[in-house]
Amino acid sequence: MSDSPSPLADPHLLFDAADGRRDIVVLGSTGSVGTQAVDLVLRNPDRFRVTGLSAAGGRVGLLAEQARLLRVRTVAVADETAVPALREALAAQFAGEPLPEILAGPTAAAQLAASECHTVLNGITGSIGLAPTLAALEAGRTLALANKESLIVGGPLVKALAKPGQIIPVDSEHAALFQALAAGTRADVRKLVVTASGGPFRGRTRAELAHVTVGDALAHPTWAMGPVITVNSATLVNKGLEVIEAHLLYDIPFERIEVVVHPQSYVHSMVEFTDGSTLAQATPPDMRGPIAIGIGWPERIPDAAPAFDWTKASTWEFFPLDTEAFPSVGLARHVGGLGGTAPAVFNAANEECVEAFLAGRLPFTAIMDTVTAVVADHGTPASGTSLTLADVLEAESWARARAREMAAKAAVEARA
């Protein structure tokens, strides 16, 4: 917003390479966000240079190919057992040329996030992205944040480290809000309106969701994403997480953050101002646009993503959220209001339940039933003002164990 500091207000964050290119580190490079970011960089070699890539370690062939195409100096994998295969894949790609440095282990992504660069794009999925987020902020890097979970589970920790404007959101919804908010001051904002596609089960009742399959849940109507995020979209947990994220990013109270279902996914979010006007940010559904905002701001990258063809007729629809069939957004508001470790418990329990669902061990509707029960067992957490990383990790560990226990019981009951 115009009365807030510039997204690149800190002079350290204005550094670009001597040749004018911006040095980027991509975390989660073999995932959905990461592969699209690599595509964007390869199409704009005069603007960006990738210095480091990180991945979990399950797709070393793709990681090695990315490393060669981008000529990176460092690659990192979380799975140390993947190093021999990665080294072999790199040797094949680089054909006798010097290989990039390899970092490995659970801290590898955080090490890479703190390395010398301008911007760290955190495209890791899940709360394991928290440590790299904190490392990038502590090192003074601009953080292009696609890993919403790290902000949600460690909100006070992240906000305590972040300088004004150091975080540029990459989620399509928050990139939209980020742009629309520039049209007014904080005092001008009446509400934030976060749009949801409704996922593959829009319009179904809770009873109709009881027997949906993994294949059904992964058939998202508008977005191509990884399996965890796609299931989160089907339960609308993703939207609940985005409500918490919007609250933390923009300091807007939960009661002034609304969710509306928009099946076409053309309008990514809206800001309603006190004079009655509403600004919407709209593009065809394509994550390369938000990624371009994250790594290129305050400049825009020409042709980063497709634009609308306004010569063709189209229909844009908006519907209220069915809170009975999809209680996840209401639960997210609740845990966001509690603060402390409650969001970490919510997110960790959901990650465990989604894994159980994808493995065929848990029915679809039992995902939110189990998460709700885990949150209730957790109770009211201590104030978030004294939150530590150890607190977050302990709460996550408890929530995962409790969720696994409850999910196993629910699975038995479902088979009975």
C-alpha positions, 0 to 999 in steps of 0.5 A, spaced: 500 500 500 502 506 498 503 508 505 507 502 507 515 501 505 517 500 498 517 492 497 525 493 496 526 499 501 532 496 504 538 498 500 541 491 501 535 488 497 537 493 491 543 489 489 543 486 482 549 483 479 554 487 475 551 485 469 544 487 471 541 480 472 538 479 478 541 472 482 536 468 484 536 461 488 530 457 487 528 452 493 523 446 491 526 447 483 523 440 481 516 441 484 510 445 480 512 452 482 520 451 481 519 448 474 515 454 472 520 459 475 526 455 471 522 456 465 521 463 466 528 464 468 530 461 461 526 465 457 529 471 460 536 470 461 538 478 460 534 479 467 535 473 471 541 468 473 540 462 478 545 461 482 542 455 486 537 450 486 534 445 491 529 439 491 527 433 496 531 428 492 526 424 488 527 427 481 535 427 481 535 427 473 531 433 472 535 437 478 541 435 474 538 438 467 536 444 471 543 445 473 546 444 466 541 449 463 542 454 468 549 453 469 548 454 477 554 453 482 550 449 487 545 444 488 542 442 494 538 435 496 534 434 503 535 426 502 542 425 503 542 418 500 540 421 493 547 424 493 550 418 489 545 418 484 545 426 483 552 426 482 552 421 477 546 425 473 550 431 474 556 428 471 552 426 465 549 432 464 556 436 464 560 432 460 567 433 463 566 440 465 566 442 473 560 440 477 556 444 481 557 444 489 552 439 492 549 440 499 545 435 502 541 433 508 535 436 512 539 443 513 541 444 505 535 448 503 536 453 509 544 453 507 542 455 500 537 460 502 542 464 506 547 464 500 549 470 496 544 472 492 538 477 491 532 473 491 530 466 494 524 463 491 521 458 496 517 453 492 518 448 497 511 444 499 509 444 507 512 446 513 519 444 512 520 450 508 520 454 515 527 453 516 529 456 509 524 462 510 528 464 516 535 463 513 533 467 507 530 473 511 536 473 516 541 473 511 537 479 508 535 476 502 528 478 498 524 472 499 519 470 494 514 466 498 510 460 495 511 456 501 505 459 505 506 454 510 512 457 513 509 463 514 503 460 517 506 455 522 512 460 524 508 467 523 511 471 529 518 468 528 517 470 520 515 477 522 520 478 527 525 477 522 522 480 516 524 487 514 519 492 511 517 489 504 522 484 504 517 478 503 514 478 496 508 473 496 508 468 490 501 465 491 496 467 486 491 470 491 496 474 495 500 476 489 493 479 487 492 482 493 499 485 493 498 489 487 491 491 488 493 494 495 498 499 491 491 503 489 490 505 496 492 506 503 491 502 509 486 506 512 482 506 505 481 498 506 475 495 508 476 488 506 480 483 503 476 478 498 480 471 497 477 467 491 477 460 491 476 455 485 472 451 489 476 445 487 473 439 484 468 438 489 464 445 488 457 444 489 457 437 492 454 436 499 458 433 505 454 426 504 456 426 497 463 427 499 464 421 503 466 416 498 470 420 493 477 417 491 484 420 490 483 420 483 477 425 484 480 429 489 486 430 484 482 432 478 483 439 479 478 443 474 483 449 473 490 448 476 496 443 475 499 443 482 502 437 486 498 432 490 498 435 497 496 442 494 491 439 490 488 435 495 488 441 500 484 445 494 479 439 494 478 440 502 479 448 501 484 447 507 489 451 502 484 457 502 484 457 510 491 457 510 491 463 505 486 467 510 491 466 515 497 468 510 493 474 508 492 476 515 499 475 517 502 479 511 497 485 511 495 486 518 488 485 516 483 482 522 480 476 520 473 478 520 475 483 514 478 477 510 472 474 506 472 468 501 468 467 495 468 461 490 470 463 483 470 457 479 473 460 473 480 462 477 480 468 473 480 473 478 485 471 483 483 476 489 480 483 490 480 489 495 474 492 497 476 500 499 472 504 504 469 508 498 465 502 495 470 501 490 473 494 489 479 492 485 480 485 482 487 482 479 485 478 473 489 473 469 488 467 466 490 461 471 497 461 470 502 461 476 508 464 472 505 471 473 505 471 480 512 467 480 514 473 475 512 478 481 515 475 486 522 474 483 522 481 478 518 486 483 518 492 482 519 491 475 514 487 471 516 481 466 513 482 459 509 476 457 511 472 463 504 469 462 498 469 457 493 475 457 486 475 456 483 475 449 478 480 450 475 479 443 472 473 446 466 472 450 467 469 457 462 468 463 465 470 470 461 467 476 462 468 484 458 464 489 458 464 497 462 458 500 459 452 503 461 452 510 458 446 512 461 441 506 467 445 507 469 447 514 476 448 513 476 455 512 472 456 519 477 452 522 483 456 519 480 462 522 479 459 529 486 457 529 489 463 526 485 467 531 488 463 537 495 464 534 501 461 538 502 454 536 495 453 534 496 454 526 502 449 526 498 444 529 492 445 524 497 445 518 501 439 521 495 435 522 493 436 515 499 434 512 499 427 516 491 426 514 493 428 506 498 423 506 494 418 509 488 419 504 493 419 498 495 412 501 488 410 501 488 409 509 483 415 510 476 417 507 476 424 504 471 427 509 475 424 515 481 429 513 478 435 516 474 431 521 481 428 524 484 435 523 478 438 527 479 433 533 487 434 533 486 442 534 481 441 539 485 436 543 491 441 542 486 446 546 488 454 547 496 455 546 500 460 549 501 467 546 504 467 540 509 473 542 514 468 545 513 463 540 520 459 539 522 455 533 523 449 538 515 451 540 513 450 533 517 443 532 514 440 538 507 442 537 508 439 530 511 433 532 505 432 537 500 434 532 503 429 527 503 423 532 496 425 534 493 425 527 496 419 525 493 415 531 486 418 530 487 417 522 488 410 524 482 409 528 478 413 523 480 408 517 478 402 522 471 405 523 471 406 516 472 399 514 467 396 519 
